[in-house]
Amino acid sequence: MPSNTKSARLFRLPDQRRNELCDLADFIANDHFANRRIEPAELADKKGIPIKFNHYGDSFDGALEHKAGRFFIYINLDRVERPSSPRARFTLGHELGHYFIDDHRNALCSGSMPSHPSKCEFESRNPVEMEADHFASCLLMPATRFVAKAKKCSVGWQGIQTLCDEFGTSRTSTAVRYVSLNPRPCAIIKWNTDGYGWKWLSTSFFAARLRRTIEDTDRIAIGSATAKALSGEEPGSRGFFQNGSIASAWFPCIRPGTTLDVILIEEAIPIGRFGVLTLLYPESGSLPQIDW
């Protein structure tokens, strides 16, 4: 994992590939679960793929194995906690991605890609794992349904939690999907237990040149929402910390007092041993339109 002084960015798949995977996931979701929540365990059962839940330590979340002409999914309860948890659902979606994505399935069947354990929810930078993560996200949270619900939710972690409950997804995967689909301008930064992990920016932030964020935990404001979450404080009944901030505190390229140094709402939520998620969004609801 990256340290708090080492830059670590979340590599993005090419847009064409992302769109192909989303189209595939959308088709499967609408074909099998047109008017209800997507259930990855039910989908695996329909395809005749047994799911084996067991304890495997901290080595992986899930694995798809091809053996004697059949596929098997293994889910690690030491990392997903229980078979019905949001992380377990995402892990199942990830492993189903390896099955439904032709290149992945064919490679497993031919033996050119041996069965391998996966760490899910955007922990891996292996393109094959990233494709399966993206498939899982699109499968569990189909774009049209997700955006329609997101536009009705309040802004910030409170709204994202509503979406988590609606789609049966984790805070991490839901926040990434939210930022990716850009129903409102926002950015998400993941902090591991030993420092910066990765970030996702909505297209609104990217277009406004709010792109490079701070990556050193020493630069996080003392007493801020993120600092409190990283220190292990309990967030109270809401489940997250919140405070006002400014863009220049998070984006080094922004000079204090300039047009883009807008007021941001900073919300931070602990996600247990997986670290902390910081959500940033403009207090006004929009970012300035800058003529570059």
Backbone as a ProteinNet text record, in pm:
[ID]
protein_1_A
[PRIMARY]
MPSNTKSARLFRLPDQRRNELCDLADFIANDHFANRRIEPAELADKKGIPIKFNHYGDSFDGALEHKAGRFFIYINLDRVERPSSPRARFTLGHELGHYFIDDHRNALCSGSMPSHPSKCEFESRNPVEMEADHFASCLLMPATRFVAKAKKCSVGWQGIQTLCDEFGTSRTSTAVRYVSLNPRPCAIIKWNTDGYGWKWLSTSFFAARLRRTIEDTDRIAIGSATAKALSGEEPGSRGFFQNGSIASAWFPCIRPGTTLDVILIEEAIPIGRFGVLTLLYPESGSLPQIDW
[TERTIARY]
84.2	0	88.9	38.5	119.1	136.1	249	272.8	213.2	218.6	158.4	247	362.3	449.7	467.4	411.1	427.9	300.7	313.7	197.6	138.7	7.6	-61.4	-192.4	-205.1	-325.6	-400.4	-531.2	-615.2	-619.7	-551.4	-549.1	-689.4	-728.4	-860	-848.6	-945	-953.6	-989.2	-950.9	-990.9	-1142.5	-1190.3	-1333.9	-1409.7	-1353.9	-1423.6	-1443.8	-1340.1	-1350.8	-1450.2	-1447.2	-1542	-1685.2	-1708	-1842.4	-1887.2	-1794.3	-1827.5	-1869.7	-1793.5	-1822.8	-1954.8	-1980.3	-2105.5	-2225.1	-2210.3	-2319	-2350.1	-2244.3	-2262.4	-2333.3	-2286.3	-2346.9	-2491.7	-2518	-2654.9	-2748.8	-2701	-2783.9	-2819.3	-2720.7	-2743.6	-2837.9	-2815.3	-2900.6	-3045.1	-3066.5	-3203.1	-3268.5	-3187.1	-3241.4	-3289.1	-3215.4	-3247.2	-3320.1	-3300.9	-3356.8	-3414.5	-3508.4	-3558.6	-3621.6	-3695.1	-3770.6	-3739.7	-3622.1	-3587.4	-3436.4	-3395.5	-3253.3	-3177.4	-3059.5	-2975.9	-2921.7	-2937.7	-2892.6	-2784.8	-2656.8	-2549.6	-2549.1	-2589.6	-2594.4	-2698.8	-2811.5	-2915.5	-2867	-2792.2	-2738.8	-2640	-2555.1	-2460.2	-2535.2	-2642.1	-2721.7	-2784.9	-2833.8	-2894	-2792.6	-2666	-2561.1	-2495.6	-2549.5	-2497.6	-2360.1	-2329.8	-2198	-2212.9	-2163.7	-2171.4	-2087.4	-2136.1	-2063.3	-2021.9	-1893.8	-1842.1	-1788.6	-1856	-1812.3	-1727.9	-1611.9	-1524.9	-1429.4	-1346.2	-1248.6	-1110.4	-1049.5	-921.3	-817.9	-836.1	-740.6	-760.3	-651.4	-660.5	-608.7	-593.9	-522.9	-604.3	-737	-817.9	-963.6	-1041.5	-1185.5	-1262.1	-1227.3	-1298.3	-1210.9	-1258.8	-1187.3	-1286.6	-1260.6	-1337.8	-1246.4	-1289.1	-1207.6	-1280.5	-1203.9	-1257.6	-1190.8	-1272.9	-1218.5	-1311.9	-1255.3	-1331.6	-1455	-1437.1	-1544.3	-1649.4	-1627.4	-1725.1	-1657.3	-1739.9	-1690.7	-1735.4	-1650.1	-1680.1	-1636.6	-1715.7	-1680.1	-1650.4	-1538.2	-1499.5	-1501.5	-1566.9	-1578.1	-1519.1	-1431.5	-1357.9	-1433.1	-1489.7	-1565.5	-1478.9	-1347.9	-1259.3	-1249.2	-1283.6	-1277	-1414.3	-1510.7	-1643.5	-1741.5	-1702.1	-1775.4	-1891.4	-1982.5	-2097.5	-2145.5	-2213.2	-2252.6	-2341.5	-2418.5	-2512.2	-2461.3	-2338.5	-2287.7	-2270.2	-2271.5	-2247.2	-2114.3	-2010.3	-1881.4	-1887	-1961.6	-1978.1	-2053.1	-2155.4	-2231.7	-2142.5	-2058.6	-1968.6	-1866.1	-1814.6	-1716.8	-1778.5	-1902	-1971.9	-1987.6	-2022.7	-2034	-1902.1	-1794.2	-1659	-1625.9	-1650.5	-1619.1	-1710.3	-1834.1	-1922.6	-1872.4	-1804.9	-1742.4	-1640.2	-1558.2	-1461.1	-1532.5	-1651.5	-1726.6	-1791.5	-1855	-1931.6	-1844.1	-1729.4	-1640.8	-1571.8	-1597.9	-1552.1	-1402.6	-1321.9	-1176.4	-1134.8	-1196.8	-1161	-1203.7	-1330.9	-1383.1	-1304.2	-1279.5	-1207.5	-1065.5	-1002.5	-866.6	-865.4	-967.7	-976.4	-1003.1	-1091.8	-1125.7	-1006.2	-926.9	-812.1	-690.4	-691.3	-575.8	-470	-491	-391.5	-389.4	-499	-501.8	-548.2	-459.6	-500	-593.4	-670.5	-755.3	-669.2	-717.2	-636.6	-727.5	-680.3	-759.8	-762.3	-872.6	-890	-912.7	-858.5	-896.3	-980.3	-1101.6	-1200.9	-1216.7	-1314.1	-1348.6	-1230	-1168.5	-1071.3	-940	-906	-778.6	-666.6	-702	-600.6	-581.8	-457.6	-429.2	-406.3	-428.6	-420.9	-540.4	-517.7	-629.4	-739.6	-703.8	-805	-895.6	-835.9	-914.3	-996.2	-940.1	-1012.5	-1133.6	-1119.3	-1233.4	-1344.5	-1307.4	-1408	-1472.8	-1394.6	-1451.3	-1552	-1514.6	-1603.8	-1732.2	-1718.7	-1836	-1927.4	-1870.9	-1950.7	-2025.1	-1956.6	-2018.4	-2136.9	-2117.9	-2225.4	-2339	-2305.3	-2407.9	-2497.9	-2436.7	-2513.2	-2582.6	-2526.8	-2581.2	-2598	-2694.7	-2714.4	-2731.2	-2666.6	-2654.1	-2787.2	-2881.3	-3008.8	-3082.4	-3089	-3156.6	-3083.1	-2949.6	-2869.6	-2884.1	-2869.3	-2877.5	-3016.1	-3120.3	-3257	-3275.7	-3222.3	-3232.6	-3143.7	-3022.2	-2925.8	-2977.9	-3047.4	-3099.9	-3208.4	-3267.5	-3370.8	-3312.8	-3185.7	-3122.8	-3056.9	-3040.7	-2967.2	-2821	-2751	-2610.8	-2526.3	-2411.1	-2318.3	-2336.5	-2269.2	-2270.2	-2410	-2494.4	-2630.6	-2703.8	-2690.2	-2752.9	-2689.2	-2556.7	-2486.8	-2528.9	-2548.8	-2594.5	-2732.9	-2818.5	-2950.6	-2935.7	-2841.4	-2815.8	-2757	-2671.9	-2618.7	-2734	-2828.7	-2943.2	-3029.7	-3046	-3130.5	-3072.6	-2940	-2877.4	-2803.4	-2798.2	-2730.2	-2580.7	-2523.6	-2381.9	-2306.4	-2175.8	-2091.7	-2072.2	-2022.6	-1995.2	-1891	-1787.5	-1680.9	-1731.8	-1793.8	-1838.2	-1947.9	-2035.5	-2142.6	-2086.9	-1989.9	-1929.2	-1856.5	-1783.6	-1713	-1812.7	-1920.5	-2023.1	-2087.4	-2113	-2172.6	-2083.5	-1955.9	-1862.4	-1850.3	-1843.3	-1826	-1943.4	-2065.7	-2184	-2220.1	-2157.6	-2163.1	-2304.6	-2392.4	-2521.3	-2504	-2395	-2358.3	-2205.4	-2146.4	-2000	-1945.4	-1848.2	-1789.6	-1659.1	-1585.7	-1461.3	-1453.8	-1394.7	-1376.4	-1228.5	-1176.5	-1036.3	-1033.9	-963	-950.4	-817.3	-823.6	-703.3	-692.6	-579.8	-554.4	-508	-489.1	-444	-303.6	-227	-91.8	-77.5	-187.6	-177.6	-268.5	-233.4	-314.5	-329.1	-451.3	-477.7	-505.6	-618.8	-655	-762.2	-799.9	-907.2	-989	-1114.7	-1200.8	-1258.3	-1258.8	-1313.6	-1430.5	-1538	-1647.4	-1601.5	-1672.3	-1634.5	-1639.8	-1726.1	-1734.4	-1606.3	-1551.2	-1425	-1312.3	-1311.3	-1204.6	-1207.5	-1326.9	-1339.5	-1295.2	-1311.5	-1271.9	-1124.5	-1051	-907.8	-880.3	-980.5	-959.4	-926.8	-799.5	-758.3	-657.3	-547.3	-441.9	-470.5	-493.6	-523.6	-399.9	-409.3	-302.7	-298.4	-178.6	-162.6	-81.8	-45.2	33.7	-57.6	-70.3	-159.8	-115.6	12.1	59.2	-2.1	-57.4	-116.6	-267	-322.2	-463.4	-478.6	-573.2	-591.5	-619.7	-549	-569.4	-712.7	-778.5	-914.4	-1020.9	-980.1	-1077.8	-1151.9	-1255.3	-1333.8	-1246.1	-1157.4	-1070.4	-970.7	-914.3	-818.7	-883.9	-1007	-1077.9	-1103.7	-1145.2	-1172.5	-1045.5	-936.1	-809.2	-753.6	-788.4	-737.2	-812.6	-923.8	-1000.7	-1113.6	-1143.2	-1256.4	-1386.8	-1483.2	-1614.5	-1697.5	-1760	-1830.2	-1968.3	-2020.4	-2151.8	-2263.7	-2385.8	-2503.6	-2511.7	-2458.7	-2466.7	-2374.1	-2269	-2176.5	-2062.4	-2058.1	-1948.8	-1921	-1801.8	-1762.3	-1784.7	-1811.1	-1835.5	-1781.5	-1725.3	-1687.5	-1674.6	-1666.8	-1640.8	-1491.9	-1456.9	-1317.6	-1311.1	-1193.5	-1178.6	-1098	-1116.3	-1052.6	-901.3	-841.4	-694.9	-636.2	-717.5	-669	-653.9	-721.7	-721.1	-655.1	-654.4	-598.9	-482.8	-359.1	-241.8	-232	-293	-282.9	-369.8	-460.2	-550.5	-487.1	-474.5	-418.6	-527.5	-492.6	-591.9	-649.4	-780.8	-846.6	-884.5	-848	-883.2	-1024.5	-1069.8	-1207.4	-1238.8	-1141.5	-1165.4	-1148.6	-1107	-1089.8	-1225.6	-1314.4	-1452.4	-1463	-1572.1	-1599.5	-1646.8	-1583.9	-1620.9	-1675.4	-1765.7	-1805.9	-1719.2	-1654.5	-1569	-1639.6	-1662.7	-1722.3	-1633.4	-1605.3	-1516.6	-1584.9	-1571	-1637.1	-1537.2	-1528.2	-1438.7	-1498.9	-1413.6	-1460.1	-1379.9	-1361.6	-1295.5	-1151.1	-1110.3	-970.7	-931.9	-1031.9	-1002.3	-970.9	-977.5	-933.5	-1044.2	-1034	-1126	-1156.6	-1279.7	-1319.3	-1353.3	-1292.5	-1323	-1405.8	-1519	-1604.3	-1598.8	-1574.3	-1569.1	-1672.3	-1748.3	-1842	-1862.9	-1890.8	-1904.6	-2028.1	-2011	-2123.1	-2236.9	-2202.2	-2303.7	-2376.4	-2322.6	-2382.9	-2323.4	-2238	-2175.7	-2036.5	-1959	-1824.2	-1823.2	-1734.9	-1728.1	-1693.7	-1750.8	-1718.4	-1598.8	-1485.4	-1362.7	-1328.6	-1298.4	-1254.7	-1103.4	-1060	-916.3	-851.2
-118.9	0	125.5	237.4	357.4	421.8	486.2	558.5	697.6	774.2	906.8	1007.6	968.2	1059.2	1016.8	904.1	853.1	874.3	936.5	961.5	831.6	819.7	699.2	741	724.8	765.3	643.6	657.2	548	552.4	459	451.4	423.9	493.3	474.3	393.2	306.9	232.3	328.3	296.7	380.8	393.6	511.1	536.8	436.2	400	304.4	171	125	-1.9	8.9	119.4	141	136.4	200.9	203.2	64.1	-12.3	-148.9	-233.5	-223.7	-303	-259	-127.1	-78.2	-122.4	-121.5	-168.8	-315.9	-395.5	-537.5	-554.8	-484.2	-495.3	-446	-336.5	-284.3	-386.2	-448.1	-547	-662.5	-712.2	-824.4	-782.9	-663.5	-616	-601.9	-543.5	-521.5	-650.8	-742.7	-870	-957.6	-956.2	-1044.7	-974.5	-843.5	-771.9	-637.5	-643	-520.4	-423.7	-474.8	-386.3	-409.5	-458.8	-483.7	-477.8	-484.6	-478.8	-594.7	-566.8	-671	-760.6	-891.5	-989	-1076.9	-1048.1	-1124.1	-1272.4	-1308.5	-1450.6	-1523.6	-1458.1	-1517.2	-1532.5	-1436	-1441.5	-1556.7	-1575	-1687.4	-1820.2	-1828.4	-1951.1	-1978.7	-1874.9	-1891.5	-1945.8	-1909.3	-1954.5	-2085.4	-2142.7	-2270.2	-2261.2	-2147.5	-2127.1	-2135.6	-2241.9	-2251.8	-2142.9	-2094.1	-1995.2	-2060.2	-2051.8	-2112.1	-2001.1	-1981.5	-1883.7	-1954.8	-1896.5	-1957	-1851.2	-1890.1	-1798.7	-1827.6	-1723.6	-1740.5	-1637.1	-1579.2	-1478.8	-1347.7	-1273.6	-1141.5	-1139.2	-1255.7	-1264.5	-1219.4	-1233	-1195.8	-1178	-1115.1	-1100.5	-1214.7	-1243.3	-1347.5	-1406.8	-1516.4	-1581.9	-1657.1	-1657.8	-1737.8	-1847.2	-1971.6	-2085.5	-2164.4	-2207	-2295.5	-2431.1	-2532.3	-2664.7	-2771.2	-2863.7	-2976.3	-2928.6	-2820.3	-2770.7	-2687.6	-2655.9	-2577.3	-2458.1	-2356.8	-2239.8	-2246	-2195.8	-2188	-2050.2	-1991.4	-1864.3	-1888.7	-1833.1	-1841.6	-1700.2	-1684.8	-1555.3	-1566	-1470.9	-1473.6	-1396.6	-1469.4	-1407.3	-1323.1	-1346.9	-1266.2	-1122.2	-1100.7	-965.1	-907.4	-990.8	-937.8	-947.2	-1011.9	-1019.6	-1119.2	-1106.9	-1199	-1212.3	-1321.5	-1345.8	-1238.4	-1166.3	-1068	-924.2	-905.1	-769.1	-697.6	-564.2	-490	-526.6	-548.5	-585	-724	-815.7	-949.4	-940.2	-855.4	-838.3	-782.4	-685.4	-628.4	-732.3	-809.6	-913.1	-1016	-1054.4	-1145.8	-1082.6	-953.7	-884.5	-880.5	-862.4	-861.6	-996.6	-1104.3	-1237.2	-1272.9	-1227.2	-1246.7	-1166.7	-1055.5	-981.5	-1066.2	-1138.2	-1228.2	-1334.7	-1372.8	-1474.3	-1415.7	-1299.8	-1243.7	-1170.4	-1119.9	-1052.2	-1159.3	-1161.2	-1270.3	-1296.9	-1191.6	-1209.8	-1281.7	-1245.4	-1305.6	-1452.6	-1476.7	-1613.6	-1706.5	-1660.5	-1744.6	-1774.1	-1676.5	-1697.6	-1800.7	-1796.7	-1895.9	-2035.1	-2042.4	-2172.2	-2233.9	-2151.8	-2203.4	-2229.9	-2172.6	-2187.9	-2082.3	-1990.3	-1885.3	-1784.2	-1775.7	-1695.5	-1787.2	-1829.4	-1920.9	-1852.5	-1933.6	-1879.2	-1805.4	-1691.3	-1610.9	-1539.3	-1514.6	-1441.2	-1292.7	-1227.2	-1085	-1004.9	-884.2	-784.3	-681.3	-661.3	-584.2	-442.8	-372.9	-235.8	-141.8	-148.6	-49.8	-54	-172.9	-188.4	-230.5	-283.9	-334.4	-239	-233.2	-154.1	-244	-372.6	-465.1	-437.5	-408.2	-374.6	-479.8	-607.3	-712.6	-698.8	-670.7	-653	-524.5	-421.5	-295.8	-311.3	-392	-417.2	-488.8	-586.7	-659.3	-568.4	-478.7	-380.9	-290.6	-242.8	-152.5	-225.4	-348.2	-428.5	-441.7	-475.3	-492.8	-365.2	-252.3	-124.3	-97.1	-121.3	-96.8	-197.7	-319.8	-423.1	-391.6	-361.1	-338.8	-203.2	-105.9	30.1	78.1	22.5	63.2	214.8	272.6	418.3	491.6	450.2	523	521.1	404.9	392.6	473.8	464.7	529	680.9	738.2	883.7	933.9	861.4	901.9	907.4	808.4	807.4	914.8	930.5	1025.3	1168.4	1202.8	1339	1370.6	1267.2	1286.9	1287.6	1249.7	1239.9	1371.9	1392.5	1508.3	1495.1	1607.3	1605.7	1555.5	1496.7	1454.6	1310.9	1276.5	1138.8	1091.3	1182.9	1141.9	1087.6	1156	1108.9	982	973.1	852.7	732.2	752.7	641.3	594.5	687.3	650	560.9	594.9	514.6	378.3	374.6	246.1	153.8	209.1	129.8	85.8	172	142.7	30.4	34.4	-60.3	-174.4	-170.5	-276	-275.8	-156.1	-142.3	-71.7	-86.3	-29.4	120.4	185.2	328.5	357.5	274.1	299.2	287.7	175.1	154.7	253.9	288.1	383.3	523.2	561.8	694.8	706.5	602.3	605	613.4	538.3	542.6	681.3	739.5	871.8	975.4	972.8	1068.7	1045.4	919.5	886.7	935.8	924.4	961.8	1109.9	1177.4	1323.2	1381.8	1328.9	1396.8	1534.8	1550.9	1680.4	1687.8	1808.2	1819.8	1769.4	1679.3	1628.3	1555	1529.3	1453.8	1360.5	1244.8	1148.8	1114.4	1116.5	1080.6	965.8	859.7	742.8	749.9	737.9	732.8	593	526.9	398.1	420.6	314.3	329.1	386.5	377.6	433.8	552.3	612.5	733.9	735	819.5	841.1	713.7	690.1	573.4	609.9	679.5	719.7	827.3	875.9	974.9	953.7	1002.1	1011.6	1151.6	1214.1	1347.7	1343.4	1415.4	1425.4	1507.3	1494.5	1568.2	1718.7	1763.1	1906.3	1956.2	1880.3	1917.3	1914.6	1810.2	1795.4	1910.8	1948.9	2057.6	2191	2207.6	2331.3	2331.4	2231.2	2215.6	2188.9	2143.6	2097.8	1949.9	1919.8	1783.9	1726	1794.2	1739.2	1777.5	1677.8	1701.6	1681.4	1722.6	1691.4	1540.1	1487.5	1343.1	1310	1410.8	1393.5	1420.8	1326.7	1345.2	1461.3	1499.3	1612.7	1744.5	1746.8	1868.7	1878.1	1776	1780.9	1872.2	1963.6	2063	1996.4	2042.6	1991.3	2021	1920.3	1937.3	1927.3	1903.2	1893	1760.2	1748.9	1625.5	1506	1522.1	1411.2	1378	1479.3	1455.5	1379.3	1415.2	1346.1	1199.8	1176.4	1038.7	955	1012.7	939.4	913.5	1000	982.7	876.4	827.5	723.6	774.4	905.4	958	895.4	887.3	836.6	948.8	925.2	1033.6	1068.9	993	1024.6	962.5	1007.4	941.1	950.8	1056.8	1070.2	973.2	930.1	834.8	897.9	1032.5	1099.9	1235.2	1287.6	1420.4	1520.5	1645.6	1748.1	1882.6	1958.4	2097.2	2171.4	2302.2	2382.6	2387.4	2402.8	2413.1	2504.8	2517	2594.1	2512.1	2540.6	2460.2	2460.5	2574.5	2582.2	2494.2	2453.9	2363.1	2221	2189.8	2054.1	2043.4	2152.7	2151.4	2250.7	2200.7	2289	2389.4	2359.3	2450.2	2573.9	2574.8	2688.3	2787.7	2910.7	3015	3069.3	3086.4	3138.6	3272.1	3286	3410.6	3430.6	3338.3	3351.4	3296.9	3311.3	3273.2	3128.4	3041.6	2898.5	2855.2	2946.3	2909.9	2916	2829.3	2830.3	2759.1	2785.7	2715.3	2574.5	2477.3	2337.3	2283.3	2189.4	2110.3	1985.8	1961.3	1843.8	1746.9	1625.5	1521.7	1398.5	1342.4	1225.9	1114.8	993.7	879.4	765.7	709.8	594.9	469.4	386.8	259.9	143.8	151.2	43.3	23.9	-101.5	-130.9	-90.1	-49.8	-7.6	141.3	215	352.9	454.4	563.8	677.3	729	773.8	837.5	983.5	1072.5	1215	1255	1319	1369.3	1521.5	1581	1726.2	1769.9	1873.2	1927.7	2076.4	2156.7	2301.4	2336.6	2426.5	2467.8	2524.6	2597	2660.7	2562.7	2441.4	2342.2	2338.5	2437.6	2440.9	2501.9	2484.9	2541.4	2655	2752.5	2863.3	2816.4	2883.6	2856.3	2944.8	2880.1	2953.6	2943.3	3055.9	3056.1	3042.4	2918.8	2890.9	2931.8
0	0	0	-57	-63.1	72.1	93.3	217.3	204.6	313.7	309.3	238.3	188.9	116.3	-27.9	-65.6	-201.2	-281.1	-398.5	-483.2	-532.3	-525.3	-573.4	-637.8	-768	-839	-887.8	-894.5	-941.1	-1092.8	-1157.3	-1302.7	-1354.7	-1460.7	-1519.7	-1647.2	-1667.3	-1792	-1904.8	-2028.8	-2142.5	-2149.2	-2187.3	-2189.2	-2275.2	-2390.6	-2477.7	-2407.2	-2336.9	-2265.9	-2150.8	-2078.8	-1969.6	-2021.2	-2135.3	-2192.9	-2236.9	-2294.6	-2336.9	-2216.5	-2108.8	-1989.4	-1925.9	-1927.9	-1870.2	-1953.3	-2084.5	-2171.1	-2143	-2125.5	-2095.4	-1961.1	-1859.7	-1726.1	-1726.5	-1795.9	-1805.5	-1869.8	-1977.3	-2045.9	-1951.9	-1878.7	-1787.6	-1674.5	-1618.2	-1508.8	-1553.8	-1669.8	-1717.8	-1766.4	-1814.3	-1861.7	-1746.4	-1637.3	-1524.5	-1409.8	-1395.9	-1279.5	-1324.8	-1416.7	-1479.7	-1380.4	-1283.8	-1194.5	-1047.4	-1019.1	-879.6	-859.7	-734	-701.1	-765.1	-810.3	-870.2	-759.1	-776.4	-677.4	-741	-714.9	-780.1	-745.2	-623.5	-586	-669.3	-693.4	-776.4	-920.2	-967.3	-1102.9	-1116.9	-1016.8	-1019.8	-1022.4	-943.8	-941.3	-1077.5	-1143.2	-1275.6	-1376	-1356.3	-1447.2	-1400.4	-1294.3	-1245.7	-1183.8	-1120.4	-1058.3	-906.8	-844.3	-697.9	-631	-517	-437	-306.7	-274.8	-152.2	-61.2	53.3	152.8	257.6	287.4	388.4	440.8	536	595.9	536.7	475.1	408.3	453.8	572	617.1	543.2	525.3	464.5	321.1	260.3	132.4	12.8	16.2	-99.7	-58.7	-147.2	-126.2	-191.8	-317	-390.5	-498.8	-557	-666.3	-752.6	-882.5	-977	-1030.5	-1013.5	-1056.2	-1164.9	-1264.7	-1368.1	-1350.1	-1322	-1291.1	-1346.2	-1421.4	-1477.5	-1554.1	-1629.2	-1713.1	-1643.1	-1513.8	-1438.1	-1373	-1340	-1268.1	-1122.9	-1035.2	-892.4	-843.3	-753.1	-691.4	-543.5	-497.3	-356.3	-298	-182.9	-117.2	23.2	57.1	182.6	291.7	387.4	495	588.3	588.4	673.3	622.6	495.7	440.4	405.8	375.6	340.6	457.1	565.3	692.2	692.2	598	595	450.8	417.7	278	217.4	300.1	246.4	255.8	301.6	319.6	186.2	185.8	61.8	-4	75.8	17.3	-44.9	16.8	-41.3	-173.3	-178.9	-302.7	-413.2	-377.7	-478.1	-522.9	-427.7	-462.5	-556.3	-529.1	-620.6	-758.8	-761.2	-889.3	-963.4	-888.9	-947	-1009.9	-936.2	-988.6	-1106.4	-1102.1	-1217.7	-1337.6	-1310.4	-1418.9	-1491.7	-1416.7	-1479.7	-1563.7	-1521.6	-1596	-1721.6	-1709.3	-1821.4	-1923.6	-1882.4	-1977.2	-2060.9	-2188.1	-2275.5	-2262.9	-2267	-2261.3	-2133.4	-2022.7	-1893.9	-1889.5	-1926.7	-1920.9	-2014.4	-2136	-2232.1	-2185.8	-2122.5	-2072.5	-1959.6	-1873.8	-1767.1	-1823.8	-1921.6	-1981.4	-2052.8	-2119.3	-2195.8	-2108.9	-1989.3	-1901.6	-1922.5	-2017.5	-2041.4	-1926.9	-1851.3	-1729	-1616.5	-1530.5	-1423.3	-1324.6	-1254.3	-1148.6	-1048.4	-1003.3	-911.7	-812.9	-692.6	-594.8	-629.5	-594.9	-625.9	-499.1	-497.1	-397.9	-470.4	-420	-493.7	-437.6	-491.4	-453.2	-470	-589.2	-632.1	-553.6	-501.5	-432	-526.1	-642.6	-735.4	-853.1	-903.1	-1023.8	-1144.6	-1128.2	-1240.7	-1332.4	-1461.6	-1551.1	-1554.3	-1543.9	-1543.7	-1420.7	-1305.9	-1183.4	-1188.7	-1248.7	-1261.6	-1353.1	-1458.1	-1545.2	-1468.9	-1387.1	-1308.7	-1204.7	-1143.9	-1050.4	-1120.7	-1237.7	-1312	-1353	-1397.4	-1431.6	-1309.8	-1194.6	-1072.5	-1036.9	-1047.7	-1016.6	-1108.6	-1238.5	-1335.6	-1321.6	-1286.1	-1268.3	-1149.3	-1035.3	-912.6	-910.3	-984	-984.1	-1128.3	-1202.4	-1342.6	-1354.6	-1454.7	-1464.1	-1459.9	-1542.7	-1550.4	-1417.2	-1355.2	-1225.7	-1119.2	-1121.7	-1018.1	-1024.3	-1143.4	-1156.9	-1119	-1159.3	-1124.9	-973.3	-902.3	-755.8	-694.2	-750	-693.3	-698.5	-804.1	-818.9	-716.6	-658.4	-557	-415	-402.7	-270.6	-231.7	-103.6	-55.8	-94.5	-98.6	-136.7	-19.2	-48.8	55.2	99.1	209.8	257	293.3	340.5	376.8	254	141.2	18.1	-33.9	-24.6	-71.1	12.7	142.9	227.2	185	144.3	93	-30.3	-116.6	-236	-199.4	-98.3	-48.9	-9.1	64.4	110.8	-6.8	-104.1	-220.1	-305	-328.6	-420.5	-349.6	-216.6	-143	-166.7	-174.6	-208.3	-96.3	-97.2	7.7	-12.8	89.3	79.9	-27.6	-32.4	-129.4	-272.4	-305.9	-443.8	-481.7	-387.1	-415.5	-437.2	-355.5	-371.2	-504.7	-543.4	-671.7	-787.1	-779	-884.1	-889.2	-773.5	-764.7	-832.4	-799.4	-858.4	-1008.7	-1049.6	-1191.4	-1276	-1223.5	-1300.1	-1286.3	-1188.9	-1178.8	-1169.4	-1083.1	-1065.5	-1002.7	-925.4	-868.1	-863	-869	-863.9	-730.4	-735.9	-612.2	-642.4	-536.3	-546.4	-426.7	-446.7	-338.2	-328.4	-206.2	-181.3	-81.6	-116.3	-27.7	45.1	175.4	259.9	317.7	294.8	357.5	500.6	573.4	712.1	719.4	609.3	609	513.5	472.6	392.7	271.2	175.9	56.6	-25.4	-72.6	-155.3	-299.3	-324.2	-459.1	-453.3	-569.9	-576.4	-702.9	-698.6	-815.3	-818.1	-935.1	-952.2	-1049.2	-1017.8	-1112.4	-1233.1	-1344.2	-1465	-1440.7	-1350.8	-1319.9	-1254.3	-1161.6	-1098.6	-1201.3	-1283	-1381	-1480.8	-1526.9	-1623.6	-1565.3	-1433.6	-1367.6	-1328.1	-1372.2	-1343	-1195	-1123.3	-985.9	-995.1	-1010.2	-1043.3	-944.6	-924.8	-837.9	-694	-611.9	-470.8	-384.7	-260.6	-166	-144.7	-122.7	-105	20.4	94.6	216.7	335.6	423.9	538.4	627.5	620.9	699.9	654.1	532.8	479.3	507.4	569.8	607.7	728.1	722.8	829	963.3	1065.1	1200.6	1245.7	1299.2	1347.6	1241.4	1117	1008.5	1014.9	933.8	929.7	896.6	797.6	758.1	866.9	930.6	1038.7	1153.4	1185	1293.1	1256.5	1132	1090.4	1091.7	1044.9	1042	1181.9	1276.6	1413.4	1491.5	1436	1503.5	1589.6	1582.4	1658.9	1610	1698.4	1662.6	1601.3	1487.1	1417.3	1471.1	1564.6	1617.3	1535.9	1561.7	1505.8	1354	1294.6	1149.6	1076.6	1145	1084.5	1008	1001.9	931.7	996.4	968.4	1015.6	903.1	939.2	837.5	883.5	790.4	815.4	682.6	690.3	572.4	544	418.4	378.3	256.1	197.2	73.8	-25.2	-152.4	-257.5	-246.4	-210.5	-204.8	-95.2	2.5	107.1	55	-57	-110	-246.7	-321	-456.3	-462.9	-460.2	-452.6	-566.9	-681.9	-796.1	-781.3	-684.4	-665.2	-567.9	-612.6	-526.2	-433.7	-306.6	-211.8	-258	-244.8	-276.5	-421.1	-508.3	-649.5	-674	-798.1	-832.2	-800.1	-824	-801.9	-656.6	-571.4	-430.4	-359.9	-406.7	-357.9	-224.3	-155.3	-30.3	-62.5	0.9	-15.4	115.9	105.6	221.7	222.1	333.8	351	446.2	398.9	482.1	478.3	592.9	601	678.4	625.8	688.3	706.4	827	847.9	784.8	722.5	664.5	724.7	855.4	927.7	886.8	872.3	840.1	699.4	618.9	481.6	473.2	585.9	586.7	604.7	529.7	540.9	401	380.9	255.3	282.5	205.3	213.3	92.2	115.7	8.5	10.7	-106.4	-120.3	-223.2	-190.9	-289.1	-261.1	-365.4	-346.5	-265.5	-170.7	-86.3	-169.9	-277	-360.5	-451.4	-466	-552.8	-692.5	-724.3	-856.7	-846.3	-952.1	-960.4	-1061.6	-1041.5	-1137.7	-1277.8	-1377.2	-1517	-1554.1	-1579.3	-1606.7	-1754.2	-1817.4	-1957.4	-1960	-1988.2	-1987.3	-2118.6
[MASK]
++++++++++++++++++++++++++++++++++++++++++++++++++++++++++++++++++++++++++++++++++++++++++++++++++++++++++++++++++++++++++++++++++++++++++++++++++++++++++++++++++++++++++++++++++++++++++++++++++++++++++++++++++++++++++++++++++++++++++++++++++++++++++++++++++++++++++++++++++++++++++++++++++++

